[in-house]
Amino acid sequence: MKHIRILSAQDISCFGQCSLTVALPILSSLGIETSILPTAILSTHTSGFSGFTFRDLKDDLPAIAEHWKSVGVDFDAVYTGYLGHEKDVNAVLDIALSHLNKGPLIVDPAFGDQGKLYGGFDMDYVASMRPLCARAEVLLPNLTEACFLLGIPFNPNPNEKEIDAILQGLLAFGAKNIILKGIGDSPSKTGFVFYNGSEKKAYQHQRILKDFHGTGDVFASVFVGGYLRGLSIFDAGRLAADFTFDCIVNTIDDPAHPYGVHFEPLLYGLEGKLRAALGE
């Protein structure tokens, strides 16, 4: 297997299964060497907790990048998640477009859900995300994030014509490939739609009517690992969707675990599922 080294730029939530505490174990289990660029440190994630601490690391990012350049570090891809501040976005974009990055930029916007922005974000932050999203080889927004990026009203149940308009808008925006998450053809289904301008494919599975934090990070991390290991964008999305669903099922009967999903017990089988998808 070819050695792959990527950079994942997102926050560290010290408690709560999301961002880097999800990305690192998942990508490592898929054989990806993962370097990190922590954009902020939070005591917990921002969903379901109040009074959390937040320390932005935006002033540290340029010096980290310069040191990497001085010692000859580079990456086969850059994968971004929750960033936290406009200056973080700009610093990550600079890295993604520099010689530090030899491969694709994969962007999970990670700033909102269910029609609302996450706590601490505003429209200025959304505006700062647009240049980063426009440079993405693969953009992974949920429906809320897509609507905010395009500046259109959020509709939780868009019809096919509206979905097509969103996909075309994001592609016109600059991203090369879109995985639009949270799309199903009935209230009992959810999934994603892949679009690249010439091909459109949808995948869906049962919708579990309960919210779980961190599932977007699980999806994105599995997607990145599968894609960089050789799956097509659509097949990497399908692997990610199935694994995320399995994690939710593995958690749904645990009332003491509202802050994330039990993904760790399922990691042992993830490599095998990837190999099967690759036909190995």
C-alpha positions in Angstrom: 0.0 0.0 0.0 1.3 3.4 -0.9 2.3 5.6 2.0 -0.1 8.6 2.4 0.4 11.6 4.6 -2.3 14.2 5.0 -2.9 17.3 7.1 -6.1 17.6 9.0 -6.9 21.2 10.0 -9.6 21.5 12.6 -10.2 22.1 16.3 -9.5 19.9 19.3 -12.5 19.5 21.5 -11.0 18.0 24.6 -14.3 16.2 25.5 -16.9 15.1 23.1 -16.3 12.9 20.0 -15.7 15.3 17.1 -13.1 17.1 15.0 -9.6 15.8 15.5 -10.4 13.3 18.2 -12.6 11.6 15.6 -10.4 12.2 12.5 -7.1 10.9 14.0 -8.3 7.4 15.0 -10.4 6.9 11.9 -7.7 8.0 9.4 -5.1 6.0 11.3 -7.2 2.9 11.2 -7.4 3.3 7.4 -3.6 3.4 7.1 -3.3 7.2 6.6 -0.5 9.1 8.4 -2.3 12.1 9.8 -0.6 15.3 10.8 -2.7 17.9 12.5 -3.1 21.7 12.5 -5.2 22.5 15.6 -7.0 25.7 14.9 -8.5 26.0 18.4 -8.8 24.2 21.7 -12.2 23.8 23.4 -13.0 22.2 26.7 -16.0 20.5 24.9 -17.7 20.8 21.6 -20.2 23.6 21.1 -23.3 21.5 20.7 -25.2 20.5 23.9 -22.7 22.1 26.3 -22.8 25.6 27.8 -19.9 27.5 29.3 -17.2 25.8 27.3 -13.8 27.3 27.1 -12.4 28.4 23.7 -8.8 29.3 22.9 -8.2 30.3 19.3 -4.8 29.3 17.9 -4.9 31.6 14.8 -1.8 33.4 15.8 0.2 30.2 15.9 -0.7 28.8 12.5 1.6 30.9 10.2 4.7 30.1 12.3 3.8 26.3 12.2 3.5 26.5 8.4 6.8 28.3 8.1 8.6 25.7 10.2 7.1 22.9 8.1 8.5 24.7 5.0 11.9 25.1 6.6 12.2 21.4 7.3 10.8 20.1 4.0 7.4 18.8 5.3 4.7 18.3 2.7 1.3 16.5 2.5 -0.5 14.3 0.0 -3.8 16.1 0.8 -5.3 18.7 3.1 -8.6 17.9 4.9 -10.4 20.7 6.8 -13.2 20.6 9.3 -14.3 23.1 12.1 -11.9 26.0 12.0 -13.3 28.6 14.3 -12.2 32.0 13.1 -11.8 33.9 9.8 -8.0 34.1 10.3 -7.8 30.4 10.8 -9.6 29.9 7.4 -7.2 32.2 5.7 -4.1 30.5 7.2 -5.4 27.1 6.2 -6.2 28.3 2.7 -2.6 29.6 2.4 -1.3 26.2 3.4 -3.6 24.3 1.1 -2.5 26.4 -1.9 1.3 26.3 -1.0 3.9 23.7 -1.9 3.1 22.1 1.4 0.1 20.4 -0.2 0.9 18.1 -3.1 -2.7 16.8 -3.6 -6.4 17.6 -3.1 -8.1 19.9 -0.7 -11.1 18.3 0.9 -13.4 20.7 2.8 -16.0 19.9 5.3 -17.5 23.4 6.0 -18.5 22.4 9.6 -20.3 25.6 10.6 -24.0 24.7 10.9 -26.8 22.2 10.8 -30.6 22.1 10.9 -30.9 25.6 9.4 -28.7 27.3 12.0 -25.1 28.3 12.4 -23.1 26.7 15.2 -22.5 28.8 18.3 -19.9 31.5 17.8 -20.3 31.7 14.0 -21.8 34.5 12.1 -22.2 35.5 8.4 -18.7 37.0 8.4 -17.4 33.6 9.1 -19.5 32.1 6.3 -18.1 34.7 4.0 -14.6 33.8 5.0 -15.3 30.1 4.2 -16.4 30.8 0.6 -12.9 31.1 -0.9 -11.7 27.9 0.9 -14.8 26.0 -0.3 -14.3 27.3 -3.8 -10.9 25.8 -4.0 -12.0 22.3 -2.8 -11.5 19.3 -5.0 -14.2 17.8 -2.9 -16.7 19.8 -0.9 -18.8 18.0 1.8 -21.5 20.4 3.0 -24.7 19.4 4.7 -27.9 21.1 3.5 -27.7 23.9 6.0 -24.1 24.8 5.1 -24.8 24.7 1.4 -27.7 27.1 1.8 -25.6 29.5 3.9 -22.7 29.3 1.4 -25.1 30.2 -1.5 -27.0 32.8 0.5 -30.4 31.1 -0.1 -33.2 30.2 2.4 -32.9 26.9 4.2 -35.6 24.3 3.3 -35.2 21.1 5.2 -37.1 19.1 2.6 -36.0 20.4 -0.8 -37.4 18.9 -4.0 -35.3 17.6 -6.8 -35.3 20.9 -8.7 -34.1 22.7 -5.6 -31.4 20.1 -4.9 -30.2 20.5 -8.5 -30.0 24.3 -8.1 -28.0 23.9 -4.9 -25.6 21.5 -6.6 -25.1 23.6 -9.6 -24.6 26.7 -7.4 -21.9 25.0 -5.4 -20.2 23.8 -8.6 -20.4 27.3 -10.1 -18.9 28.6 -6.9 -15.7 26.8 -7.8 -15.6 23.4 -6.0 -14.9 20.5 -8.4 -16.9 17.8 -6.8 -19.9 18.0 -4.4 -21.1 15.6 -1.8 -24.3 17.2 -0.5 -25.3 15.4 2.8 -28.6 15.0 4.6 -30.6 14.3 1.4 -33.4 11.6 1.2 -36.4 11.1 -1.0 -38.7 10.6 2.0 -38.8 11.5 5.8 -37.7 7.9 6.6 -34.5 8.2 4.4 -31.3 10.2 4.4 -28.1 10.1 2.5 -26.2 12.2 0.0 -26.0 13.3 -3.6 -22.8 13.4 -5.5 -22.4 15.9 -8.4 -19.5 17.0 -10.5 -21.2 18.7 -13.4 -21.4 15.7 -15.6 -22.4 13.0 -13.2 -25.1 12.9 -10.5 -25.6 10.0 -8.2 -27.6 9.6 -5.0 -27.2 7.2 -2.1 -29.5 6.8 0.9 -30.3 4.6 3.8 -32.7 4.6 6.8 -33.0 7.8 8.7 -32.7 7.4 12.5 -34.9 10.1 14.1 -32.4 11.1 16.8 -29.6 13.7 16.6 -26.0 12.7 17.4 -23.1 15.0 17.6 -19.9 14.5 15.6 -21.5 12.3 12.9 -20.4 14.8 10.2 -16.8 14.4 11.4 -17.1 10.6 11.3 -18.5 10.8 7.7 -15.9 13.2 6.5 -13.0 11.3 8.0 -14.1 8.0 6.6 -14.7 9.7 3.2 -11.2 11.2 3.2 -9.6 7.8 4.1 -11.5 5.9 1.5 -11.0 8.5 -1.3 -7.3 8.7 -0.7 -7.0 5.0 -0.6 -8.4 4.8 -4.1 -12.2 4.7 -4.0 -14.2 6.9 -6.3 -15.8 9.9 -4.7 -19.2 8.3 -4.8 -18.0 5.0 -3.3 -16.0 6.8 -0.6 -19.3 8.6 0.3 -21.2 5.3 0.4 -18.5 3.8 2.7 -18.7 6.9 4.9 -22.5 6.9 5.0 -22.7 3.2 5.9 -20.1 3.5 8.7 -21.8 6.6 10.2 -25.1 4.8 10.2 -23.5 1.8 12.0 -22.0 4.1 14.6 -25.4 5.6 15.3 -27.0 2.2 15.6 -24.1 1.3 18.0 -25.0 4.3 20.2 -28.7 4.7 20.1 -29.5 2.6 23.1 -26.9 4.4 25.4 -28.7 7.3 27.1 -25.5 8.3 28.9 -23.8 9.1 25.6 -25.5 12.1 24.0 -22.3 13.9 23.0 -21.1 11.7 20.2 -21.2 8.2 18.7 -19.5 4.9 19.8 -17.3 4.7 16.7 -14.3 3.1 18.3 -15.6 -0.5 18.6 -16.3 -0.5 14.9 -12.9 0.7 13.7 -11.5 -2.9 13.7 -13.8 -3.7 10.7 -13.5 -0.5 8.8 -10.3 -1.5 6.9 -11.9 -4.7 5.8 -15.0 -2.8 4.5 -12.6 -0.5 2.6 -10.7 -3.4 1.1 -14.0 -5.0 0.0 -15.1 -1.8 -1.6 -11.8 -1.7 -3.5 -12.3 -5.3 -4.6 -9.2 -6.5 -2.8 
